[in-house]
Amino acid sequence: MTETHKAVFLFDVDDTLLDNDRMKSDLGDYVAATFGDAARDELWAIYEEQRDKHGYADFLGTLERFRLAHLDDMRIGQLANWVIDYPFAERLFPDALAAVRHVSQWGLPVILTDGDGVYQPHKLERAGLITAFDGRVLNYVHKENELDAVKRAFPAEHYVLIDDKLSVLDAVKRAWGDKVTTVFPRQGHYANDPEKLKDLPPADIEIARIAELMTHDFSTL
């Protein structure tokens, strides 16, 4: 039987533990330098179309569509290698892993992320996050719709959800109520976009950056 934990800390990845905005900026700069500014605009247009279609950041689908549009350019294969070899470990936010270790004294840290089944796990591996969390990774298309699966995988008396998307925090709070404490790190474009924040209630805890998690005492959980 799966052990019921006193507390489980659910960590988002992109723009919560890892600066994914920086990665996207680097990718855009690489595409512009290699293929031209118009190609960068084309890449992000495809990216948005793929995200609307699948509901998550479909980098693999984006790169494949971009490749098919540039088959006559022999440099196109270098783009895939650039993405696969990207140094994600260097994009972890300062003290992100220290924050994970800090909360582990009160509960079990678990990654709860959205993404595809190939690129997202590769990103986590390159960033050292799979090792840091001892393989405890839940990866869904829309995690807020998989809360029963989360509870089956890691039963707990209480959950703490750390996520840069206030809409996700609100959805989980409405579903779990007092069973969850929501933490909102104001990192990344989602966390600072007024359109994404309007009409949403505040999280239980708001921090400016993930490192500030180390200033909080969760012993009362």
C-alpha positions in Angstrom: 0.0 0.0 0.0 1.1 3.5 -0.7 2.2 5.4 2.4 0.2 8.3 3.4 2.5 11.3 4.1 1.9 14.0 6.6 2.6 16.6 3.9 3.6 16.5 0.2 5.1 19.5 -1.5 4.2 19.7 -5.2 6.6 21.7 -7.2 5.9 23.1 -10.7 9.0 23.3 -12.9 8.9 25.9 -15.7 9.4 29.4 -14.3 9.0 28.0 -10.7 12.2 25.9 -10.3 13.7 26.6 -13.7 13.9 29.8 -15.8 12.1 28.6 -18.9 11.6 32.2 -20.1 15.4 32.5 -20.3 15.5 29.3 -22.3 12.9 30.6 -24.8 14.8 33.9 -25.1 18.0 32.0 -25.9 16.2 29.8 -28.4 14.7 32.8 -30.2 18.1 34.5 -30.3 19.7 31.4 -31.8 17.0 31.0 -34.5 17.3 34.7 -35.4 21.1 34.5 -35.6 21.0 31.3 -37.7 17.9 31.8 -39.9 17.0 35.5 -39.6 14.6 37.6 -37.6 11.6 36.5 -39.7 12.3 32.9 -38.8 12.2 33.7 -35.1 8.7 35.2 -35.5 7.7 32.1 -37.6 9.0 29.7 -34.8 7.0 31.4 -32.1 3.9 31.6 -34.3 4.1 27.8 -34.7 4.8 27.4 -31.0 1.6 29.3 -30.1 -0.4 27.2 -32.6 0.9 24.0 -31.1 0.2 25.1 -27.6 -3.4 26.0 -28.5 -3.8 22.7 -30.2 -2.4 20.5 -27.4 -2.8 22.6 -24.3 0.9 22.5 -23.4 4.2 23.8 -24.7 4.8 21.3 -27.6 8.5 22.0 -28.4 8.9 18.8 -30.3 5.9 19.5 -32.5 7.1 23.1 -33.0 10.6 22.0 -34.1 9.2 19.4 -36.5 6.9 21.9 -38.2 9.7 24.4 -38.4 12.0 21.8 -39.8 9.5 20.8 -42.5 9.3 24.5 -43.5 13.1 24.7 -43.9 14.1 21.4 -45.4 16.2 23.1 -48.0 18.4 24.6 -45.3 21.1 22.2 -44.2 21.5 24.0 -40.9 18.1 22.9 -39.7 19.4 19.8 -38.0 21.5 22.0 -35.8 18.4 23.5 -34.2 17.3 20.2 -32.8 20.7 19.5 -31.4 20.8 23.0 -29.8 17.5 22.3 -28.0 18.5 18.8 -26.9 21.9 19.9 -25.6 20.6 23.1 -23.9 22.2 23.5 -20.4 19.0 23.4 -18.4 21.0 22.8 -15.1 22.4 26.4 -15.6 18.8 27.7 -15.7 17.7 26.6 -12.3 16.7 29.6 -10.3 19.2 30.6 -7.5 18.8 28.3 -4.5 15.9 26.4 -6.1 17.2 23.1 -5.0 18.1 24.5 -1.5 14.4 25.5 -1.2 13.4 21.9 -2.1 15.7 20.6 0.6 14.4 23.2 3.1 10.8 22.0 2.8 11.8 18.3 2.9 12.1 18.5 6.6 8.3 18.8 6.8 7.2 16.6 3.9 7.9 14.8 0.7 8.9 17.0 -2.3 7.4 15.9 -5.6 7.5 17.5 -9.1 4.1 18.2 -10.6 4.5 19.5 -14.1 2.7 19.9 -17.5 4.3 18.8 -20.8 4.8 16.2 -23.4 6.1 12.7 -22.7 9.5 13.1 -24.3 10.9 16.7 -24.2 9.7 17.5 -20.7 11.4 14.5 -19.0 14.5 15.2 -21.0 14.5 18.8 -19.7 14.1 17.5 -16.1 17.0 15.1 -16.6 19.3 17.7 -18.0 18.4 20.1 -15.2 19.2 17.5 -12.6 15.7 17.6 -11.2 14.9 13.9 -11.6 17.9 13.1 -9.4 17.1 15.9 -6.9 13.6 14.6 -6.4 14.6 10.9 -6.4 12.5 10.2 -9.4 9.3 11.5 -7.9 7.9 13.2 -11.0 4.3 13.6 -12.2 3.9 14.9 -15.7 0.5 15.6 -17.1 -1.1 17.6 -19.9 -3.3 19.6 -17.5 -2.2 18.8 -13.9 -5.2 20.6 -12.4 -7.4 18.0 -14.1 -5.4 15.1 -12.6 -5.8 15.7 -8.9 -7.2 12.3 -8.1 -4.2 10.7 -9.8 -1.9 13.0 -7.7 -3.6 11.8 -4.5 -3.3 8.1 -5.6 0.4 8.5 -6.4 1.2 10.4 -3.2 -1.5 10.3 -0.6 -1.1 13.0 2.1 -2.9 14.6 5.0 -1.9 18.0 3.5 -0.5 19.3 0.2 1.6 22.4 -0.6 1.5 23.5 -4.2 4.2 25.8 -5.5 3.4 27.2 -9.0 3.9 30.3 -11.0 0.4 30.1 -12.5 -2.1 31.7 -10.3 -4.9 30.1 -12.3 -3.6 26.6 -11.5 -3.2 27.5 -7.8 -6.8 28.8 -7.8 -8.2 25.6 -9.5 -6.4 23.3 -7.1 -7.5 25.4 -4.1 -11.1 25.3 -5.2 -10.9 21.5 -5.6 -9.0 20.7 -2.4 -9.9 23.6 -0.1 -8.1 23.5 3.3 -6.3 20.4 2.3 -3.8 22.4 0.2 -1.7 25.5 0.9 -0.9 27.4 -2.3 2.4 29.2 -2.8 2.8 31.7 -5.7 6.4 32.6 -6.7 6.2 35.8 -8.8 8.7 34.6 -11.4 8.2 34.5 -15.2 5.8 36.1 -17.6 2.7 34.3 -16.4 3.2 35.4 -12.8 3.6 39.1 -13.9 0.9 39.4 -16.6 -2.0 41.5 -15.4 -4.3 39.7 -17.8 -3.4 36.3 -16.3 -3.9 37.5 -12.8 -7.1 39.6 -13.0 -10.2 38.2 -11.3 -8.2 35.5 -9.4 -8.0 35.4 -5.6 -4.5 35.6 -4.1 -2.6 32.5 -3.1 -2.2 31.5 0.5 1.5 32.5 0.3 3.1 34.9 -2.2 6.9 35.1 -2.6 9.1 37.1 -5.0 11.3 34.2 -5.9 11.6 30.5 -5.2 14.6 31.0 -2.8 12.2 32.9 -0.4 10.5 29.6 0.3 13.4 29.0 2.8 12.1 31.8 5.0 8.9 29.9 5.7 8.2 27.5 8.5 5.8 24.7 7.5 5.9 22.9 10.8 2.3 23.7 11.6 1.1 21.5 8.7 
